[in-house]
């Protein structure tokens, strides 16, 4: 999912989205998408059950590599509507919460 598409979805239909930032807590604290929750990639396997299955899940990291791995893990874990923020936070042009 592109940065522009995610920004549009956040404006029009934010309640249908679950944004999961898989960066480490220190990276997350330095700036993240306001609605995102932090679940570092290393803890994702045991936290998958906490991610709603009835929402579109968008995984985010710094550049897109870790979030791509997270999306594959989530798919294996049974999540269906899975997206990866293309280019990660490096390409995010929307507001950032610190």
N, CA, C and O of each residue as an XYZ file, in Angstrom:
392
protein
N       0.853     -1.172      0.000
C       0.000      0.000      0.000
C       0.902      1.238      0.000
O       1.864      1.315      0.764
N       0.589      2.174     -0.839
C       1.400      3.391     -0.913
C       1.078      4.322      0.251
O       0.046      4.193      0.909
N       1.978      5.251      0.481
C       1.779      6.261      1.516
C       0.505      7.061      1.241
O      -0.276      7.325      2.154
N       0.303      7.441     -0.007
C      -0.877      8.235     -0.371
C      -2.167      7.455     -0.123
O      -3.142      8.009      0.385
N      -2.170      6.175     -0.480
C      -3.363      5.347     -0.276
C      -3.669      5.199      1.209
O      -4.824      5.296      1.622
N      -2.634      4.963      2.009
C      -2.850      4.829      3.447
C      -3.383      6.135      4.040
O      -4.279      6.111      4.884
N      -2.844      7.261      3.608
C      -3.344      8.547      4.107
C      -4.818      8.737      3.756
O      -5.596      9.222      4.577
N      -5.201      8.356      2.537
C      -6.603      8.454      2.125
C      -7.483      7.561      2.994
O      -8.552      7.975      3.443
N      -7.021      6.331      3.226
C      -7.799      5.391      4.049
C      -7.934      5.894      5.484
O      -8.988      5.729      6.098
N      -6.887      6.500      6.020
C      -6.953      7.033      7.381
C      -7.976      8.162      7.482
O      -8.636      8.319      8.509
N      -8.103      8.943      6.420
C      -9.072     10.042      6.419
C     -10.499      9.540      6.229
O     -11.429     10.060      6.847
N     -10.673      8.540      5.384
C     -12.028      8.124      5.009
C     -12.573      6.932      5.788
O     -13.786      6.799      5.950
N     -11.684      6.063      6.271
C     -12.163      4.804      6.853
C     -11.179      4.256      7.885
O     -10.863      3.066      7.867
N     -10.700      5.102      8.773
C      -9.665      4.703      9.740
C     -10.099      3.552     10.633
O      -9.262      2.755     11.056
N     -11.376      3.451     10.925
C     -11.831      2.405     11.849
C     -11.697      1.000     11.273
O     -11.749      0.021     12.017
N     -11.524      0.890      9.955
C     -11.374     -0.431      9.339
C      -9.911     -0.861      9.240
O      -9.609     -1.932      8.712
N      -9.000     -0.021      9.751
C      -7.565     -0.290      9.645
C      -6.939     -0.627     10.990
O      -7.346     -0.108     12.030
N      -5.954     -1.495     10.950
C      -5.077     -1.752     12.095
C      -3.662     -1.546     11.562
O      -3.207     -2.302     10.704
N      -2.971     -0.535     12.062
C      -1.606     -0.251     11.614
C      -0.652     -0.803     12.655
O      -0.715     -0.442     13.831
N       0.234     -1.684     12.207
C       1.184     -2.334     13.103
C       2.591     -1.938     12.679
O       3.041     -2.276     11.584
N       3.276     -1.223     13.554
C       4.650     -0.784     13.319
C       5.574     -1.831     13.926
O       5.573     -2.028     15.142
N       6.366     -2.506     13.088
C       7.199     -3.618     13.557
C       8.634     -3.200     13.877
O       9.506     -4.052     14.048
N       8.877     -1.895     13.957
C      10.213     -1.428     14.338
C      10.419     -1.619     15.838
O       9.477     -1.909     16.576
N      11.641     -1.455     16.265
C      11.972     -1.548     17.686
C      11.377     -0.339     18.424
O      11.163      0.709     17.815
N      11.108     -0.477     19.729
C      10.483      0.619     20.482
C      11.199      1.969     20.351
O      10.540      3.006     20.272
N      12.523      1.971     20.326
C      13.248      3.245     20.206
C      12.977      3.905     18.854
O      12.873      5.129     18.776
N      12.863      3.110     17.794
C      12.545      3.652     16.473
C      11.113      4.194     16.462
O      10.850      5.269     15.922
N      10.206      3.445     17.056
C       8.798      3.834     17.126
C       8.654      5.173     17.844
O       7.913      6.048     17.396
N       9.368      5.330     18.963
C       9.290      6.569     19.747
C       9.841      7.768     18.994
O       9.455      8.904     19.271
N      10.739      7.530     18.046
C      11.324      8.649     17.305
C      10.345      9.241     16.294
O      10.584     10.322     15.755
N       9.252      8.541     16.037
C       8.220      9.040     15.141
C       7.469      7.907     14.478
O       8.072      7.006     13.894
N       6.126      7.955     14.571
C       5.303      6.890     13.998
C       3.968      7.458     13.518
O       3.604      8.587     13.846
N       3.256      6.668     12.747
C       1.921      7.035     12.291
C       1.011      7.035     13.519
O       1.045      6.097     14.315
N       0.214      8.063     13.672
C      -0.552      8.282     14.905
C      -1.384      7.082     15.345
O      -1.434      6.800     16.542
N      -2.020      6.384     14.462
C      -2.906      5.285     14.821
C      -2.152      3.957     15.016
O      -2.758      2.956     15.397
N      -0.862      3.943     14.763
C      -0.092      2.692     14.792
C       0.135      2.171     16.203
O       0.248      2.934     17.162
N       0.198      0.842     16.299
C       0.621      0.208     17.549
C       1.957     -0.464     17.275
O       2.209     -0.942     16.169
N       2.795     -0.496     18.275
C       4.147     -1.036     18.129
C       4.190     -2.497     18.562
O       3.977     -2.823     19.730
N       4.471     -3.368     17.596
C       4.718     -4.782     17.863
C       6.001     -5.125     17.114
O       5.948     -5.434     15.923
N       7.161     -5.078     17.790
C       8.423     -5.361     17.105
C       8.390     -6.724     16.402
O       7.769     -7.670     16.888
N       9.057     -6.806     15.266
C       9.057     -8.023     14.459
C       9.413     -9.259     15.277
O       8.822    -10.321     15.079
N      10.366     -9.136     16.189
C      10.794    -10.272     17.000
C       9.729    -10.810     17.935
O       9.841    -11.937     18.416
N       8.697    -10.020     18.200
C       7.620    -10.462     19.100
C       6.326    -10.772     18.352
O       5.329    -11.154     18.964
N       6.340    -10.610     17.050
C       5.107    -10.726     16.269
C       4.455    -12.104     16.378
O       3.235    -12.197     16.504
N       5.247    -13.169     16.330
C       4.665    -14.515     16.375
C       3.762    -14.704     17.588
O       2.667    -15.252     17.468
N       4.210    -14.260     18.736
C       3.396    -14.462     19.939
C       2.315    -13.394     20.124
O       1.433    -13.552     20.968
N       2.373    -12.323     19.358
C       1.385    -11.248     19.473
C       0.313    -11.295     18.373
O      -0.630    -10.504     18.401
N       0.446    -12.201     17.417
C      -0.498    -12.249     16.294
C      -1.950    -12.356     16.744
O      -2.837    -11.773     16.120
N      -2.194    -13.085     17.805
C      -3.570    -13.275     18.280
C      -4.219    -11.963     18.718
O      -5.445    -11.874     18.776
N      -3.416    -10.946     19.025
C      -3.945     -9.653     19.465
C      -4.306     -8.719     18.309
O      -4.893     -7.658     18.521
N      -3.954     -9.119     17.094
C      -4.257     -8.291     15.925
C      -5.638     -8.686     15.404
O      -5.874     -9.858     15.114
N      -6.551     -7.725     15.283
C      -7.915     -8.046     14.844
C      -7.942     -8.676     13.450
O      -7.276     -8.206     12.528
N      -8.710     -9.730     13.320
C      -8.841    -10.414     12.034
C      -9.907     -9.767     11.147
O     -10.005    -10.085      9.962
N     -10.701     -8.866     11.715
C     -11.783     -8.241     10.953
C     -11.410     -6.867     10.396
O     -12.276     -6.128      9.928
N     -10.126     -6.529     10.447
C      -9.665     -5.238      9.920
C      -8.593     -5.465      8.859
O      -7.976     -6.529      8.798
N      -8.384     -4.454      8.029
C      -7.262     -4.465      7.100
C      -6.019     -4.115      7.906
O      -5.969     -3.067      8.551
N      -5.025     -4.981      7.873
C      -3.818     -4.790      8.673
C      -2.705     -4.261      7.776
O      -2.372     -4.863      6.755
N      -2.138     -3.125      8.174
C      -1.041     -2.513      7.428
C       0.206     -2.579      8.295
O       0.241     -2.017      9.390
N       1.235     -3.272      7.796
C       2.498     -3.373      8.519
C       3.440     -2.279      8.044
O       3.509     -1.967      6.855
N       4.171     -1.697      9.007
C       5.054     -0.562      8.746
C       6.400     -0.809      9.417
O       6.456     -1.345     10.524
N       7.483     -0.418      8.749
C       8.813     -0.395      9.374
C       9.539      0.839      8.831
O       8.890      1.790      8.393
N      10.852      0.836      8.852
C      11.591      2.000      8.366
C      11.585      2.064      6.843
O      11.309      3.115      6.263
N      11.894      0.923      6.183
C      12.045      0.953      4.731
C      11.129     -0.003      3.974
O      11.019      0.084      2.751
N      10.481     -0.900      4.678
C       9.596     -1.862      4.025
C      10.058     -3.302      4.109
O       9.281     -4.210      3.816
N      11.308     -3.540      4.502
C      11.839     -4.907      4.552
C      11.250     -5.704      5.719
O      10.732     -6.802      5.518
N      11.326     -5.161      6.925
C      10.787     -5.878      8.093
C       9.273     -6.016      8.010
O       8.718     -7.042      8.403
N       8.610     -4.995      7.504
C       7.152     -5.080      7.402
C       6.735     -6.116      6.360
O       5.676     -6.730      6.488
N       7.549     -6.311      5.343
C       7.278     -7.361      4.361
C       7.384     -8.734      5.017
O       6.551     -9.606      4.769
N       8.402     -8.930      5.851
C       8.535    -10.188      6.598
C       7.346    -10.370      7.539
O       6.816    -11.473      7.670
N       6.934     -9.292      8.187
C       5.797     -9.351      9.110
C       4.523     -9.746      8.368
O       3.724    -10.531      8.879
N       4.333     -9.212      7.180
C       3.145     -9.542      6.391
C       3.119    -11.028      6.052
O       2.063    -11.659      6.101
N       4.278    -11.590      5.709
C       4.342    -13.032      5.414
C       4.011    -13.852      6.657
O       3.271    -14.833      6.576
N       4.559    -13.451      7.812
C       4.255    -14.158      9.070
C       2.764    -14.075      9.386
O       2.156    -15.064      9.796
N       2.185    -12.911      9.198
C       0.765    -12.713      9.497
C      -0.113    -13.568      8.587
O      -1.128    -14.113      9.021
N       0.285    -13.677      7.333
C      -0.474    -14.504      6.397
C      -0.439    -15.965      6.842
O      -1.463    -16.648      6.830
N       0.736    -16.437      7.231
C       0.863    -17.807      7.736
C       0.073    -17.986      9.028
O      -0.398    -19.084      9.324
N      -0.073    -16.906      9.797
C      -0.798    -16.939     11.058
C      -2.306    -16.807     10.915
O      -3.025    -16.814     11.914
N      -2.790    -16.687      9.690
C      -4.228    -16.687      9.466
C      -4.881    -15.350      9.179
O      -6.088    -15.301      8.942
N      -4.121    -14.258      9.193
C      -4.711    -12.962      8.845
C      -4.934    -12.917      7.335
O      -4.151    -13.479      6.569
N      -5.985    -12.258      6.919
C      -6.364    -12.261      5.499
C      -6.062    -10.949      4.776
O      -5.383    -10.960      3.749
N      -6.546     -9.834      5.285
C      -6.400     -8.540      4.611
C      -5.126     -7.868      5.112
O      -5.151     -7.087      6.064
N      -4.017     -8.184      4.457
C      -2.694     -7.759      4.920
C      -2.051     -6.856      3.873
O      -2.081     -7.144      2.676
N      -1.467     -5.756      4.352
C      -0.784     -4.817      3.466
C       0.553     -4.426      4.076
O       0.739     -4.482      5.292
N       1.476     -4.031      3.215
C       2.790     -3.555      3.619
C       2.900     -2.111      3.129
O       2.650     -1.841      1.954
N       3.268     -1.183      4.008
C       3.455      0.202      3.579
C       4.703      0.270      2.704
O       5.821      0.112      3.194
N       4.508      0.502      1.427
C       5.606      0.548      0.469
C       6.607      1.634      0.857
O       6.245      2.802      0.999
N       7.863      1.239      1.027
C       8.906      2.196      1.383
C       8.967      2.541      2.855
O       9.851      3.286      3.279
N       8.038      2.009      3.648
C       8.046      2.218      5.095
C       7.945      3.683      5.495
O       7.461      4.523      4.736
N       8.413      3.969      6.704
C       8.365      5.340      7.219
C       9.241      6.275      6.395
O       9.028      7.488      6.403
N      10.222      5.726      5.685
C      11.062      6.560      4.821
C      10.247      7.214      3.713
O      10.604      8.287      3.226
N       9.146      6.565      3.310
C       8.313      7.128      2.245
C       7.042      7.793      2.772
O       6.288      8.385      2.001
N       6.802      7.698      4.079
C       5.583      8.260      4.672
C       5.626      9.777      4.631
O       6.560     10.392      5.145
N       4.615     10.379      4.021
C       4.571     11.840      3.926
C       3.454     12.437      4.776
O       3.227     13.647      4.750
N       2.765     11.595      5.523
C       1.695     12.067      6.393
C       2.221     12.515      7.742
O       3.432     12.547      7.963
N       1.316     12.863      8.646
C       1.726     13.315      9.977
C       2.408     12.206     10.776
O       2.102     11.022     10.628
N       3.333     12.628     11.619
C       4.098     11.703     12.459
C       3.896     12.103     13.912
O       3.983     13.279     14.263
N       3.627     11.115     14.747
C       3.469     11.348     16.183
C       4.750     10.929     16.886
O       5.326      9.884     16.581
N       5.192     11.758     17.834
C       6.399     11.429     18.608
C       6.049     11.277     20.058
O       6.924     11.000     20.878
